[in-house]
Amino acid sequence: MRGFLLALACTWTLSVATAQGLLPVPASGAPVAAKDFLARAKRVVDAAARPAAPWNGPRNGPRAQSGKHIAVVAEDLRNGGILGVVDGVLEAARVIGWSVKIFDSAGAADLRQKMLANALASRPDGLIIAGGDVRTLLPGLRPFAEQSIPMVGWHVASRAGPVPGTPVAMNVSTDPLEVARVTALAAIAQSGGHAGVVIFTDTSFRIAQEKSDAMAAIVRACSGCTLLEVRDVAISHSQELMPRTTRALLAHYGPRWTCALAINDIYFDYAAPVLTQAGIPNAAMIMLSAGDGSEPAFLRIRTGTFQTGTVAEPLNLHGWQLVDEMNRLFAGDGVTGYVSPVHLVTADNIAVDSGDRLLYDPDNGYRDIYRRIWQRP
């Protein structure tokens, strides 16, 4: 799928024709004919929904650099994606022989720098940042850089790989724009090309802004779809904001609102109960998330409660990858730059790749491969 997407992709920040980047748009910038758009959307969605492919990541690298102490600074452990990644880090750390101390910023801006300072005071050998925006965190990261403490992160920038202009050697992530494209195209495919869409985002994070912009561009390019609104709701305040936001949107748009897209599953944790209380039938609203594949999201998909899909991150795998990237830095090697393929979870495929355990954990043997790389039993 990645090759197909890249072959069609253009720079999404320009005109509508290039912004949606996946499907042909006339030179005038007019939307694509509904039939052609829908057919191509289904091709992309079907490819993303296949079971996990065989492991295509690294198979060689340095053996375990034993006895390291790692600090993990988490943006907010209430976020299922961040929690899943931290769980993966802890699991991999036990295998490689490292100790880990976790510092939770709880989504509070005034705690981010404090948690970084506390992490530094723990005298770590390496720092893992789980969530957040690396450029916002830069003042607190400089003391780590001055002490030559290696740093890697998860979802700390809008692109996977090294983060230019920062001391973060590797941002572990799937391709955020590819995630956004698959999510929006899934909404179009599931609605038969007739979706009335509200998108939920958090503009305080660059990665969220770019994902929602990409989704909005694709919805606009669908001639039978309507982008009703892009609503900015802080993830850290979603519990208090989403119920009244959902009620306001229902009052304003009524039956025209048929699809909710979000940059994270957590928004739906608080929107779905309001829809149920309002008497909205499950079939009248579809919800799809461009990350991260939380346990409540899997439950909603499995039970048919509004949410029909999530482009789930391989959270546990990403935790193992963070540990492997850090191990390479300790050994004096470069990072791998590996980017996991995008995977769409729906009711049709939720039983595979550990979906029965309410998570996406690719059945590709990555744990055994990392153990062999590290020369650990």
NUFI-922078 format. One record per residue: x negated, y negated, z of N, C-alpha, C, CB in turn. Coordinates in steps of 0.001 Angstrom, whole numbers, plus 500000, padded with zeros to 6 digits. Atoms other than C-alpha are relative to their C-alpha. Glycine has a CB too. Layout:
BEGIN
XYZXYZXYZXYZ ...
//
This chain:
BEGIN
499187501203500000500000500000500000499147498739500000500923499999501195 500827501203499897497195497596500859499506499550498628498808500251500930 500462500355501326495839497766497318501095499368499172499462501209499297 498870500554500731499289497113495891500278498566500426501241500861500209 499731501345499489499805494117498163498955499009499532500057500009501519 501056500928500359496434492605497421499992499716498511498658500541500432 499981500212501442496841493082493706501031498958499618500281501304499272 498940500945500320500011491009493802499862498673500728501325500605500321 500005501153499098499038488530496494499360498776499380499283500344501274 500568501295500370498376484861495898499861499202501283500893499243498937 500156500825498814497604482036498293501352499452500404498996498855499754 498612500277499624500837481657500244500230498579500445500424500922501086 499809501345499467500202478121501436500318498964498924498773499578500749 499772500957501064500818476525498019501485499943499654499169500362498761 498615500084500428504047476532495961500757501246500405500087499795498496 499206498812499728506910478953496455499496501172499174501481499739499709 500449498927500885505540480923493495498798500740500562499661499443498637 501168499339499437502267481596495266500194500339501465498778499130499833 499856499803498566503468481399498854500491501382500354500931498984500564 499475498698499620505487484589498874499088501122499559501373500201499420 501196499209500227502532486282497194500178501459499680499178499907501144 499809498577500238504129489682496598500795500281498741500684500626501172 499066499720501063506785489381493939499947498898498954501412500153500553 500130501016501040506786487585490575501075498935500111500057500640498633 499083501130499969508369484146490615499778499191498726499786499119501285 500190500800501206509017482094487468499129498789500253501332499561499449 500919501135499864506589479250486813500691498780500567499383499656498660 499258501145499479509340476806487712500086500011501514501389499972499415 499861499882498555509255478092491279501379500455500417499688498692500653 498666499520499676512851479326491039499929501395500605500892500002498752 500035498672499403513732482436493047500056501100498954501142500162500970 499995498825500866513265485869491499501423500522499850499074501102500561 498714499351500184516295487648489993500192501032501096500103500651498602 499751499184498814517933489518492840499674501465499771501438499864500429 500211498578500266517775492942491184498518500343500007500622500392498659 501441499744500056514030492726490451499355499825501373499332499066498983 500556500261498678513237491265493849500276501179500931500585498699500589 499597498925499104515167493975495665499244501290499680501512500231499903 500698498775500383513544496799493686498553499978500473500054500193498485 501391500104499589510031495558494402499876499964501523499361498756499388 500016500002498535510844494884498040500099501425500528501154499139500559 499834498620499553511979498482498426498727500810499792501161500657499265 501262499292500237508713499741496915498999499729501117499402499588498649 500936500366498939506649497847499467500441500588501337499878498473500107 499477499514498721508896498819502376499849501514500106501476499602500165 500129498538499977508924502505501435498547500418500250500505500605498670 501418499675499796505119502542501286499587499757501444499115499172499056 500374500334498618504827500875504700500631500945501016500404498570500319 499290499132499070507252503355506272499522501446499956501467499953499712 500517498635500046505283506472505337499260500333501294499070500185498787 500795499616498831503656508485508146498561499529499866500036501514500197 501373500506499990500178507387509158499105500823499080499438500009501425 500949499347500903497534508155506562498820500546500800499507499012498907 501216499540499317494339510052507453499106498831500390499223500973499109 500893501042499484491758508034509394499100499464498890499145500546501162 500852500638501004490024505535507114499056498982500628500856499323498935 500899500896499291487973503766509779498604500573500119500542499694501368 501398499566499868484368504223510915499889501434500507499248499067500939 500288498641499539482932507702511438498592500117500583500168500989498852 501362499992499478479393506768512433499760498738500808498968500120498857 500330501164499203477883504421514968499120500392501174501268499309500490 500890499713498866475800504134518136500664500852501056499522498715500626 499483499214498892476180506569520989500402499072501141498955501032500475 499491500804498892477792505361524208498879499292500741500784500869500963 500900500794499162475943502552525975500595500030501412499835498501499453 499337499649498742476698503799529471499891498922501070499427501276500530 500089500788498780477408502015532738500336498534499860498661500115500538 499667501413500203478837498762531373501242499607500805500227499713498504 498833500578499325481257496533533249500642499003499053499604499314501357 499281500827500968483906494898531060501094499207500706500605500870498874 498883500832499559486203491991531881501002499891498861499513498589500451 498923500160500971489565491906530090500866498838500456500844501312499851 499116501120499704491402488575530013501224500133499105499279498619499784 498753499774500727495034489184529004500842498732500009500791501177500614 499141501177500089497299486406527760501245500163500866500402499742498545 498795499797499207500375487963529385500341501488499991501190499148499451 499753498555499929500785491565530562501484500341499972499376500570501255 498575499726500199504569491174530367500302500275498541500847498830500496 499858499753501433504101491303526595499614501449499715499119499012499165 500237498583500225504405494942525509498812500293499123501193500611499405 501152499798500871501805494563522772498689499880500755500026499008498863 501216500207499217499155493192525104499808501126500999500047498654500725 500084498912499028499963495798527731499546501296499330501357500207500690 500391498789500709499644498584525157498531500012499630500829500158498764 501417500101500346496241497352524029499127500186501235499702498646499340 500771499855498760494981497057527599499995501455500454500578499095501111 499958498573499667496152500618528253499005500782499143501425500559499807 500950499342500889494123501711525213498558499732500395500227499553498581 501346500342499531491050499870526483499640500837501223499903498493500333 500264499231498781491354501576529869499768501476499678501168499853500989 500161498598500378491754504996528251498636500237499354501121500428499043 501288499852500679488732504501525988498834499765500951499911499036498822 501078500298499050486647503025528827499691501198500881500372498802500868 500233498799499194487140506164530897499164501022499230501339500627500429 500735499040500821485817508240528010498550499564499807500683500170498640 501351500477500311482813506051527240499171499767501266500075498707499185 500722500134498748481921505606530936499805498575500473498691500637499871 500091501395499588482639501914531579501022499711501098500219499060498795 499013500518499055484366500074534411500651498758499400499344499674501380 499229501106500576487048497505533575500709499242501109501024500518498955 499223500833499100488504494585535512500887499092499158499076499172500948 499018500715500814491657492882534212500399498697500680501244500876499750 499594501326499523492566489197534563501186499560499138498801498952499925 498758500296500721496135488220533608500347498517500112501159500859500542 499630501414500018496938484656532544501502499787500129499506499353498729 498545500047499812500695485475532742500680498990499078500322499663501442 499403500917500958501351483270529705499981498550500417501382500397499746 500016501365499458500588480129531717498766499250499511500032500025501546 501114500774500560498455477466530033498991499609501077500526498745499301 500915500456498955497024476307533343499194501130500625500771499288501073 500732498869499447495844479824534200498943500560499048500964501086500372 500908499381500976493949480642530987498542499730500340500304499489498592 501388500331499700490753478787531823499587500552501373499796498475499954 500305499460498676490986479889535460499688501489499920501170499757500961 500242498564500121491203483566534457498663500265499304501151500675499226 501307499852500639488200483138532161498886499732501006499873499048498793 501011500301498977486255481552535021499892501149501000500345498682500737 500026498855499086487256484412537322499320501210499352501429500368500434 500639498888500716486212486911534667498493499816499954500557500120498575 501433500281500035482823485233534332499363500250501365499750498552499556 500524499813498638482394485306538116499852501481500360500919499315501015 500131498559499736482808489093538012498725500579499397501209500748499448 501295499640500589479469489189536136500118501199499039498990500323501114 499800498887500921480634491336533220498855500130498998501313499830499260 500932499796501117478442492857530541500646499587498684499547501474499929 499288500376501211481133492111527954501392499503500333500076501174499034 498671500576499808484441490253527563500914500432498862499926498456500083 498943499711500963487600491480525828501160499051500276500460501499500084 498886500933499892490331488911525172501202500649499334499661498611499347 498803499354500528493823490399524721501105498967499845500460501156500921 499002501027500276496132487898523055499450498611500249501237500225500846 500446501379499841495939484123523101499396499471498706498984499895501137 500599500667501153494332481691520675498563499654500352500806498721499593 501407500145499632490541481769520662499563498543499999499124500799499053 500445501396500055490227478102519719500491499221501223500500499327498706 499533500608498757492354477073522702499117500407501172501454500393500274 500795499457498908490150479250524896498525499600499949500108501486499995 501426500273500217486832477904523570499270499395501199499853499083498842 500750500556498853485916475755526608499633501064501028500817498904500680 500285498954499028486163478814528838499106501101499470501268500592500476 500845498963500594484276481034526385498538499580499899500517500358498626 501382500478500197481187478842526075499048500512501087499974498466499978 500932499468498992479712479903529450499636501469499753500607499856501390 500311498618500348479948483543528295498942500029498897501277500754499551 500954500061501111478125482645525078498627499565500481500500499044498916 501282500489499483475450480755527007499235501090500737500223498811500928 500640498875499315474766483949528960499856501217499086500800500380501243 500118498932501012474768486031525742500853501213500333498550500431499860 499047498926499709477755488068526906500839500236498745500911499644501237 499248499758501232479310489738523835501505499955500236499613501347499403 498559500179499903482984489060523148500706500568498780500342498528500164 499093499578501063485695490759521107501413499689500466499829501529499657 498637500352499633489419490031521002501029500754499190500213498529499837 498851499421500704492826491309519964501041498905499794500609501211500796 499000501007500351495233488988518137499628498616500545501372500418500530 500447501301499509493155485935519011499791499000498871498717500155500788 500165500877501154493017484476515482500939500470498902498522499984499503 499026499691501045495043484471512292499484501008498983500401498739499291 500553498986500899492740486945510515499228501020500828499077499353498914 500825498980499374491129490228511495498546499788499599500478501418499606 501426500109500287487324490359511666499331498954500877499781499664498536 500692501046499234484708487932513015500756498679499928498565499811499481 499276501274499949486118484546514048498993498870499830500797499845501344 501005501038500258483995481801512418500145498813500951500103499518498556 499993501176499145483014478888514621500271500288501450500994499045499515 499770499606498615483566480853517819499004501101500359501475500481500217 500900498911499609481495483344519854500656501377499963499472499743501381 499296498714500059484088486093519281499547500767498765501543499792499980 500615499247501095482385488756517179501014500743499151499001500977500548 499020499212500735485539490621516183501390499754500550499659501490500065 498588500054499659489288489991516188500648501263499462500687498714499425 499370498738500398490968493407516136501484499736499760499794501115501091 498617500267500376494313493282514348500304500717498701500261498480499862 499613499735501371496267494503511402499986498659499273501411500700499913 499971501237500776496523491927508597501305499267500326499878500289498455 498766500655499566499011489402510066500923499605498857499666498787500796 499148500403501115500229488152506694500641501201499334499202499208498980 499416498790500547500735491666505420501124500499500906498927501083499821 498953499651499045502702492430508585501236499135499762499493499834501451 498886500922500211504856489336507983500728500306498698499501498555499995 499386499715501294505447490202504326500858501257500056498928500150498928 499246498749499904506517493765505071501274499784500812499136501113500639 498829500260499160508880492524507802501087499282499213499607499171501226 499011500765500764510594489984505556500574500823498857499375498717499454 499513499170501100510820492393502629500904501113500504498829500593499225 499118498989499418512331495038504918501381499414500277499392500565501294 498711500652499770515049492553505878500775499858498700499800498626500645 499352500154501305515762491889502219500497501346499492499029499370498980 499608498674500467515832495597501378501189500536500798498817500969500099 498931499455499167518054496519504335501315499254499825499589499964501450 498783500803500186520505493705503601500510500052498569499740498556500392 499601499955501402520738494565499917499764498692499274501442500371499894 500318501280500635519247491198499060500938498875500367500002500159498532 499048501042499576521867489184500969499885499800501508501470500381499606 500241500204498578520454488132504331500095498516500352498625500559500398 499999501344499418521258485031506350499062500020501185501443499546500425 501137499727499121518036484692508286499694498845500952498777500305499170 500633500890499024516873483004511475498680500656500397500932499744501265 501324499494499637513155483377512246499578499379501333498952499683498883 500494500468498706511786483140515784498474500051500011500586500852501159 501453500090499973508201481996516251499558499201501217499463499358498703 500590500799498925505854480327518729498847499214499384499509500905501210 500970500794500745503966477481517074498769499625500815500656498757499494 501210500269499221501501477197519941498884500988499657500310500062501501 500991499023500438499735480219518423499907499962498477500364501432500500 500175500114501443498258479884514962500439501265499274498552499694499674 499629498747500638498764483566514169501523500108499871499441501193500796 498544499967500055502472483238514994500529499045498946500591499659501359 499575500987500989502858480114512882499804500532498587499227498688500183 500274499506501348501249481761509861500906501179499646498530500411499875 499092498890500259503361484899510211501407499495499676500041500945501206 498647500504500257506607482940510402500063499218498696500468499119501158 500033500707501290505584480721507474500055500985498836498732499129499893 500008498998501065504900483810505367501367500655499861498931501065500271 498660499418500066508250485365506289500994499023499370500476500406501403 499083501006500538510074482122505514499837499848498490499771498653500689 500241500147501432508435481856502082500632501132499206498508499944499721 499416498857500700509583485345501112501523499915500009499537501320500642 498547500131499944513147484746502311500468498946498999500462499632501430 499612501057500941513289481521500292499925500472498551499110498776500187 500170499523501367512141483396497185501060501018499587498634500608499843 498933499039500285515083485825497429501277499222499661500235500967501221 498892500838500466517953484328495381501294500258500751500227500221498531 498770499694499285520661486107497380499923499771501488500379501395499751 500214500193498566519216485238500784500034498530500377498676500610500424 499996501369499490519501482130502936499154499932501261501444499513500283 500763500259498779516918480904505411500758498935500783498516499541499683 499182500924499221519156479347508035499154499077500851500962500764500878 500774500804499057516479478189510442498757500761500423500849499624501232 501165499460499304513002478743511857500006499372501381498645499706499225 499842500517498641513347478424515624498718500248500808501222500661500697 501227499951499211510300477646517786500363500260501460499184498678499855 499711499615498610510601479478521127498720500565500608501176501053500077 501229499541499358507612479887523438500165501428500501499613499069501160 499936498603499564506916483584523974500010500087501525498811500800499428 500122499930498539505994482933527599501284499591500715498859499117500465 498732500427499397509458481398528194501197500641499305500126498476499948 498915499388500777511490483752526000501123500517500900499454501145499145 498973499462499110513301485281528981501030498942500366499362500562501263 499069501050499606514812481946529979500608499274498804499301499008500891 499546500780501151515159480392526499500864500780499019498823499455499278 499329499264501064516405483195524254501500500204500223499348501325499838 498549499839499870519838483813525824500784498782499529500353500293501431 499240501181500423521002480229525393499716499638498549499677498812500900 500298500231501414519215479922522044500863500889499123498514500250499710 499184499070500772521041482998520777501460499568499985499876501413500566 498614500470499945524405481678521965500200498770499117500398499679501447 499890501208500817523741478332520272499977500337498511498866499025500335 500074499612501411522815479994516982501283500691499554498797500921499760 498728499355500333525934482168517055501107498961499829500391501015501090 498978501037500081528080479107517675499840499161498738499943499106501234 500251500887501142526426477131514888500196500699498655498591499446500081 499989499335501313526122479725512120501105501041499855498668500659499755 498936499009500096528806482257512980499591501194499154501246499371499426 500291498795500787529007485158510486498943499801498921501257500491499361 501084500213500992526457483493508175498670500558500513499844498484499676 501237499459499420523737484674510583500107501517500058499734499410501426 499939498537500096523199488320509663498659500679500246500512500397498645 501329499404499854519449488810510189499124499127500878499339500205498629 500969500699499149516943487870512889498622500603499749500392500102501522 501391499595500130513221488029512179499207499319501110499428499638498587 500785500577498911510601487441514872498553500414499867500554500427501367 501428499693500048506857487354515256499599500974501107499179498716500113 500278499064498921507139489609518314501320500591500482499239499304501168 498792499318499537509645492156519646500618499367501234499692501432500286 499523500463498700509956490373522986501208499072499881498882499289500734 498839500874500180512432487821521586501303500798500031499887499229498679 498786499204500099514931490613520938500387500635501334499824501075498954 499665499489498668514691491856524523501102499158500642498750500015500901 499069500922499354516736488806525496501102499529499057499249498805500541 498942500353500954518726488199522286501039501105499891499403499713498621 499075498884500210520252491681521961501115500052501045499237501307500012 498898499977499024522186491592525292501038498911499754499448499853501400 499061501087500281523731488252524299500906500366498824499239498690499703 499192499567501143524871489667520962501040501024500436499105500591498896 499063498990499493526440492622522769501117499340500800499263501038500872 499008500699499191528192490325525254500971499199499144499312499084500991 499161500802500894529507488235522351500893500869499116499129499109499127 499163499098500780531101491325520815499553500169498555501399499512500020 500513499844501369528889491314517714499728501488499759498690499140499773 500286498589500294528911494827516143498535500183499606500923500518498873 501394499741500347525489496431515728499752499833498502499604501404500440 500178500058501452526030496605511960500066498580499449501047500847499325 499843501372500487526710492858511734498724499178500093501086499313500768 501257500742499835523173491809512697498841500978499931499976499213501350 501210499191500014519838493323511749498849499172500553499682500507498567 501157500649499387516683492530513694498742500743499567500126499970501560 501288499409500347513154493110512464498887499125500548499858500171498466 501093500728499373509923492171514168498687500218499266499858500416501451 501350499935500573506512491373512717498988500224501115499663498700499209 500880499619498899504869492978515787500745499952501315498774499090500056 501159499126500014504054494640518054500371501475500119499068499622501111 499602498625499790506117497807518443500093500359501467499044500915499318 499886499783498562507101497604522107500940501166500294500496498725500699 499114498909499589508875500336524062501474499613499879499690500413501436 498589500376500189512184498374524225500394499937498522500271498649500656 499685500042501432511964497843520444500266501397499464498857499345499213 499785498620500435511615501589519866501345500517500497498863500908500501 498705499576499467514625502177522121501146499407499198500131499600501467 498930500627500780516744499671520188500116500649498617499743498483499859 499971499377501326515750501210516862500600501399500094498576500062499389 499541498619499861516406504737518097501498500070500285499226500702501112 498585499986499637519839503870519510500869499192499029500171499459501406 499231500789500951520856501609516610500567498733500590501104500815499448 499536501225499346521205498568518857499350498785499347499686500033501517 500406501186500753520720495721516367498644500142499308499962498817500917 501320499981500620517005496228515798499864501195499059498903500040501073 500115498962501028516359498165512593498559500283499613500779499599498772 501391499746500341512591497905512362499038499123500770499791499803498537 501101500784499459509316496742513805498736500413499268499853500201501546 501300499683500602505962496512512057499044500160501166499508498875498972 500648499699498725504266498214514937498484500032499871500498501328500540 501451499895499909500650497741515845499630501345500636499408498816500821 500486498803499312498690500892516742499266499570501270499062500846499069 500541500704498845498180499411520188498909500791500703501102499686500973 500995499195499305496341502285521831498731500129499158500568501389500329 501149499921500912494104502713518790499202498700500040500468500297498554 500693501287499958493304499002518867499188499853501281501003498852499880 500784500018498771492220499386522489498712500787499854500813500553501149 501197499206500259489805502146521452499059499269499049500380501368499421 500855500726500929488564500025518567499271498852500701500827499464498829 500660501073499253487856497105520916498796500533500766500987499332500967 501108499405499246485704499385523069498879500410499053500486501219500815 501026499602500965483904500747519998499249498791499452500632500784498852 500669501214500506483219497253518616499056499437501062501048498921499586 500848500484498922481862496215522011498766500883500161500786499943501310 501127499080499880479680499324522180498964499737498917500482501450499926 500914500318501095478187498426518803499206498725500308500780499839498679 500700501236499637477366494933520063498959500275501081501003498929500484 500975499650498969475675496384523166498778500692499393500646500904501056 501087499252500634473601498608520869499214499160499001500554501222499305 500692500862500954472539495662518723500455500168498570498551500249500070 499451499811501335474671496709515755501056498938499714500599501411499852 498901500883500373477225494668513829501338500682500197499855499546498556 498658499447499872480976495121514167500419500668498702501004498907500388 499559499266501182482861497367511754500868499160499077500754501233500414 499051500760500811485453494838510584501204500816499581499317499465498782 498909499115500413487959497699510376501361499360500266499901501346500729 498631500502499886491607496702509774500957501167499783500275498848498972 499054498889500095494355499258510442501079499711498958500643500272501367 498896500189500963496985499796507717501289499596500715500235501295499183 498714500436499461500398498220508254500992501164499975500554498793499195 499024498912499886503173500568509403501333499458500486499490501099500955 498651500419499633506918499887509511500733501159500667500780499503498759 499219498993499279508911501819512117501484499716499803499638500011501516 498553500092500166512590502457511321500648501235500624500386499868498493 499303498828499462515254504903512455499658501265499224501508499774499978 500288498831500834514233507195509584498665500655500326500018499606498552 501333499425499752510615507655510704499566499911501455498978499308499140 500394500274498622510701506917514420499538501247500741501146499370500743 500377498768499300510208510581515356498550500406499763500905501123499575 501372499599500304506702510774513831499011499021500634499780500074498472 501074500863499481503369509335515001500314499470501398499764498827499049 499741500270498577504397509460518691501206499114500258498800499364500613 498793500784499777507661507606518178500905500587501057500756499864498731 499200499376498947509286510149520495499548499550501383499920501521499895 500499500551498735507124508564523217500161498476500056498524500375500193 499661501423500057508399505095522268498782499117499738500663499577501293 501128500814500437505177503876520693499516500519498663498855500013501046 500628499577501240503298503978517417498549500340500310500104498894498896 501353499524499743500195506077517943499646500937498846499882500726501410 500219499231501224498896507292514562499419501383500267499084499241499076 500455498623499847498443511037514326498874500255498983501188501014499801 501108499901500951495084510693512559498673500403500659499826498677499287 501188499488499327492634512003515156498974498962500404499354500974499139 500974501057499722491051508651515991499270500207501326500692498654500009 500662499787498708490330509627519610498798500939499846500999500577501030 501092499038500187488253512641518580498867499402499182500516501265499321 501034500620500836486431510580515959499151499050500827500633499250498812 500774500908499147485455507898518474499159500779501013500939499024500732 500792499179499080484352510576520939498735500521499319500840501176500527 501172499492500730482055512032518277498998498879499740500430500645498663 500892501149500222480664508585517450499217499702501272500808498747499557 500640500352498725479943507933521134499233501164500623501043499508500979 500624498782499463478711511502521689500483500276501426498458499872499979 499345499737498721481183511967524514500898501220499866500816498770500471 499136498809500066483054515222525318501475499604500027499690500962501170 
//
